[in-house]
């Protein structure tokens, strides 16, 4: 099963989006 792999990718993507949102909010 590749559920673990998808879960890790999803968590990394979610963390990346959070960082972008924080950066944009800080710049704006």
N, CA, C and O atoms as a Tripos MOL2 file, in Angstrom:
@<TRIPOS>MOLECULE
protein
  112   111    28     0     0
PROTEIN
NO_CHARGES

@<TRIPOS>ATOM
      1 N           0.8480   -1.2050    0.0000 N.3       1 UNK1
      2 CA          0.0000    0.0000    0.0000 C.3       1 UNK1
      3 C           0.8810    1.2520    0.0000 C.2       1 UNK1
      4 O           1.9310    1.2880    0.6400 O.2       1 UNK1
      5 N           0.4370    2.2580   -0.7190 N.am      2 UNK2
      6 CA          1.2190    3.4970   -0.8270 C.3       2 UNK2
      7 C           0.5630    4.6290   -0.0330 C.2       2 UNK2
      8 O           0.8090    5.8090   -0.2830 O.2       2 UNK2
      9 N          -0.2760    4.2400    0.9280 N.am      3 UNK3
     10 CA         -0.9680    5.2610    1.7150 C.3       3 UNK3
     11 C           0.0410    6.1160    2.4810 C.2       3 UNK3
     12 O          -0.1110    7.3340    2.5670 O.2       3 UNK3
     13 N           1.0700    5.4740    3.0380 N.am      4 UNK4
     14 CA          2.0850    6.2100    3.7950 C.3       4 UNK4
     15 C           2.7720    7.2450    2.9240 C.2       4 UNK4
     16 O           3.0120    8.3740    3.3510 O.2       4 UNK4
     17 N           3.0890    6.8410    1.6800 N.am      5 UNK5
     18 CA          3.7810    7.7730    0.7740 C.3       5 UNK5
     19 C           2.8910    8.9700    0.4660 C.2       5 UNK5
     20 O           3.3410   10.1150    0.5150 O.2       5 UNK5
     21 N           1.6160    8.7000    0.1450 N.am      6 UNK6
     22 CA          0.7070    9.7990   -0.1660 C.3       6 UNK6
     23 C           0.5210   10.7040    1.0480 C.2       6 UNK6
     24 O           0.4090   11.9240    0.9240 O.2       6 UNK6
     25 N           0.4920   10.0750    2.2320 N.am      7 UNK7
     26 CA          0.3040   10.8640    3.4500 C.3       7 UNK7
     27 C           1.4770   11.8090    3.6620 C.2       7 UNK7
     28 O           1.2840   12.9760    4.0060 O.2       7 UNK7
     29 N           2.6880   11.3090    3.4590 N.am      8 UNK8
     30 CA          3.8810   12.1490    3.6310 C.3       8 UNK8
     31 C           3.8770   13.2830    2.6160 C.2       8 UNK8
     32 O           4.1480   14.4330    2.9620 O.2       8 UNK8
     33 N           3.5670   12.9570    1.3590 N.am      9 UNK9
     34 CA          3.5410   13.9960    0.3210 C.3       9 UNK9
     35 C           2.4890   15.0480    0.6520 C.2       9 UNK9
     36 O           2.7140   16.2420    0.4580 O.2       9 UNK9
     37 N           1.3290   14.5950    1.1580 N.am     10 UNK10
     38 CA          0.2560   15.5290    1.4840 C.3      10 UNK10
     39 C           0.6810   16.4530    2.6260 C.2      10 UNK10
     40 O           0.4170   17.6550    2.5960 O.2      10 UNK10
     41 N           1.3480   15.8720    3.6410 N.am     11 UNK11
     42 CA          1.7950   16.6960    4.7690 C.3      11 UNK11
     43 C           2.8340   17.7110    4.3240 C.2      11 UNK11
     44 O           2.8010   18.8630    4.7580 O.2      11 UNK11
     45 N           3.7650   17.2930    3.4540 N.am     12 UNK12
     46 CA          4.7930   18.2070    2.9580 C.3      12 UNK12
     47 C           4.1470   19.3320    2.1460 C.2      12 UNK12
     48 O           4.5180   20.4980    2.2810 O.2      12 UNK12
     49 N           3.1770   18.9700    1.3030 N.am     13 UNK13
     50 CA          2.4960   19.9700    0.4800 C.3      13 UNK13
     51 C           1.7450   20.9540    1.3670 C.2      13 UNK13
     52 O           1.7760   22.1610    1.1280 O.2      13 UNK13
     53 N           1.0660   20.4360    2.3970 N.am     14 UNK14
     54 CA          0.3090   21.2870    3.2990 C.3      14 UNK14
     55 C           1.2410   22.2460    4.0370 C.2      14 UNK14
     56 O           0.9230   23.4230    4.2040 O.2      14 UNK14
     57 N           2.3940   21.7390    4.4790 N.am     15 UNK15
     58 CA          3.3610   22.5780    5.1860 C.3      15 UNK15
     59 C           3.9000   23.6510    4.2450 C.2      15 UNK15
     60 O           4.0920   24.7970    4.6530 O.2      15 UNK15
     61 N           4.1470   23.2790    2.9720 N.am     16 UNK16
     62 CA          4.6780   24.2320    2.0010 C.3      16 UNK16
     63 C           3.6690   25.3500    1.7530 C.2      16 UNK16
     64 O           4.0400   26.5220    1.6760 O.2      16 UNK16
     65 N           2.3950   24.9840    1.6280 N.am     17 UNK17
     66 CA          1.3470   25.9920    1.4150 C.3      17 UNK17
     67 C           1.2760   26.9220    2.6190 C.2      17 UNK17
     68 O           1.1190   28.1330    2.4630 O.2      17 UNK17
     69 N           1.3910   26.3610    3.8160 N.am     18 UNK18
     70 CA          1.3410   27.1820    5.0310 C.3      18 UNK18
     71 C           2.4810   28.1880    5.0470 C.2      18 UNK18
     72 O           2.2850   29.3520    5.3970 O.2      18 UNK18
     73 N           3.6770   27.7360    4.6650 N.am     19 UNK19
     74 CA          4.8350   28.6350    4.6330 C.3      19 UNK19
     75 C           4.6050   29.7550    3.6250 C.2      19 UNK19
     76 O           4.9340   30.9100    3.8950 O.2      19 UNK19
     77 N           4.0410   29.4210    2.4630 N.am     20 UNK20
     78 CA          3.7790   30.4370    1.4370 C.3      20 UNK20
     79 C           2.7690   31.4560    1.9570 C.2      20 UNK20
     80 O           2.9410   32.6610    1.7730 O.2      20 UNK20
     81 N           1.7200   30.9670    2.6050 N.am     21 UNK21
     82 CA          0.6910   31.8730    3.1330 C.3      21 UNK21
     83 C           1.2960   32.8170    4.1670 C.2      21 UNK21
     84 O           1.0090   34.0140    4.1630 O.2      21 UNK21
     85 N           2.1290   32.2790    5.0470 N.am     22 UNK22
     86 CA          2.7650   33.1170    6.0760 C.3      22 UNK22
     87 C           3.6830   34.1450    5.4190 C.2      22 UNK22
     88 O           3.7120   35.3060    5.8260 O.2      22 UNK22
     89 N           4.4340   33.7160    4.4040 N.am     23 UNK23
     90 CA          5.3610   34.6280    3.7320 C.3      23 UNK23
     91 C           4.5940   35.7390    3.0150 C.2      23 UNK23
     92 O           4.9630   36.9100    3.1010 O.2      23 UNK23
     93 N           3.5300   35.3680    2.3120 N.am     24 UNK24
     94 CA          2.7290   36.3680    1.5920 C.3      24 UNK24
     95 C           2.0910   37.3340    2.5880 C.2      24 UNK24
     96 O           2.0580   38.5430    2.3550 O.2      24 UNK24
     97 N           1.5840   36.7960    3.6980 N.am     25 UNK25
     98 CA          0.9600   37.6460    4.7090 C.3      25 UNK25
     99 C           1.9680   38.6070    5.3110 C.2      25 UNK25
    100 O           1.6330   39.7450    5.6400 O.2      25 UNK25
    101 N           3.2160   38.1420    5.4550 N.am     26 UNK26
    102 CA          4.2630   38.9820    6.0370 C.3      26 UNK26
    103 C           4.6670   40.0780    5.0550 C.2      26 UNK26
    104 O           4.8950   41.2200    5.4550 O.2      26 UNK26
    105 N           4.7560   39.7320    3.7700 N.am     27 UNK27
    106 CA          5.1400   40.7160    2.7520 C.3      27 UNK27
    107 C           4.0170   41.7280    2.5730 C.2      27 UNK27
    108 O           4.2620   42.9310    2.4770 O.2      27 UNK27
    109 N           2.7670   41.2260    2.5280 N.am     28 UNK28
    110 CA          1.6050   42.0980    2.3430 C.3      28 UNK28
    111 C           1.4010   42.8440    3.6130 C.2      28 UNK28
    112 O           0.4770   43.6500    3.7140 O.2      28 UNK28
@<TRIPOS>BOND
     1     1     2 1
     2     2     3 1
     3     3     4 2
     4     3     5 am
     5     5     6 1
     6     6     7 1
     7     7     8 2
     8     7     9 am
     9     9    10 1
    10    10    11 1
    11    11    12 2
    12    11    13 am
    13    13    14 1
    14    14    15 1
    15    15    16 2
    16    15    17 am
    17    17    18 1
    18    18    19 1
    19    19    20 2
    20    19    21 am
    21    21    22 1
    22    22    23 1
    23    23    24 2
    24    23    25 am
    25    25    26 1
    26    26    27 1
    27    27    28 2
    28    27    29 am
    29    29    30 1
    30    30    31 1
    31    31    32 2
    32    31    33 am
    33    33    34 1
    34    34    35 1
    35    35    36 2
    36    35    37 am
    37    37    38 1
    38    38    39 1
    39    39    40 2
    40    39    41 am
    41    41    42 1
    42    42    43 1
    43    43    44 2
    44    43    45 am
    45    45    46 1
    46    46    47 1
    47    47    48 2
    48    47    49 am
    49    49    50 1
    50    50    51 1
    51    51    52 2
    52    51    53 am
    53    53    54 1
    54    54    55 1
    55    55    56 2
    56    55    57 am
    57    57    58 1
    58    58    59 1
    59    59    60 2
    60    59    61 am
    61    61    62 1
    62    62    63 1
    63    63    64 2
    64    63    65 am
    65    65    66 1
    66    66    67 1
    67    67    68 2
    68    67    69 am
    69    69    70 1
    70    70    71 1
    71    71    72 2
    72    71    73 am
    73    73    74 1
    74    74    75 1
    75    75    76 2
    76    75    77 am
    77    77    78 1
    78    78    79 1
    79    79    80 2
    80    79    81 am
    81    81    82 1
    82    82    83 1
    83    83    84 2
    84    83    85 am
    85    85    86 1
    86    86    87 1
    87    87    88 2
    88    87    89 am
    89    89    90 1
    90    90    91 1
    91    91    92 2
    92    91    93 am
    93    93    94 1
    94    94    95 1
    95    95    96 2
    96    95    97 am
    97    97    98 1
    98    98    99 1
    99    99   100 2
   100    99   101 am
   101   101   102 1
   102   102   103 1
   103   103   104 2
   104   103   105 am
   105   105   106 1
   106   106   107 1
   107   107   108 2
   108   107   109 am
   109   109   110 1
   110   110   111 1
   111   111   112 2
@<TRIPOS>SUBSTRUCTURE
     1 UNK1         2 RESIDUE 1 A UNK
     2 UNK2         6 RESIDUE 1 A UNK
     3 UNK3        10 RESIDUE 1 A UNK
     4 UNK4        14 RESIDUE 1 A UNK
     5 UNK5        18 RESIDUE 1 A UNK
     6 UNK6        22 RESIDUE 1 A UNK
     7 UNK7        26 RESIDUE 1 A UNK
     8 UNK8        30 RESIDUE 1 A UNK
     9 UNK9        34 RESIDUE 1 A UNK
    10 UNK10       38 RESIDUE 1 A UNK
    11 UNK11       42 RESIDUE 1 A UNK
    12 UNK12       46 RESIDUE 1 A UNK
    13 UNK13       50 RESIDUE 1 A UNK
    14 UNK14       54 RESIDUE 1 A UNK
    15 UNK15       58 RESIDUE 1 A UNK
    16 UNK16       62 RESIDUE 1 A UNK
    17 UNK17       66 RESIDUE 1 A UNK
    18 UNK18       70 RESIDUE 1 A UNK
    19 UNK19       74 RESIDUE 1 A UNK
    20 UNK20       78 RESIDUE 1 A UNK
    21 UNK21       82 RESIDUE 1 A UNK
    22 UNK22       86 RESIDUE 1 A UNK
    23 UNK23       90 RESIDUE 1 A UNK
    24 UNK24       94 RESIDUE 1 A UNK
    25 UNK25       98 RESIDUE 1 A UNK
    26 UNK26      102 RESIDUE 1 A UNK
    27 UNK27      106 RESIDUE 1 A UNK
    28 UNK28      110 RESIDUE 1 A UNK
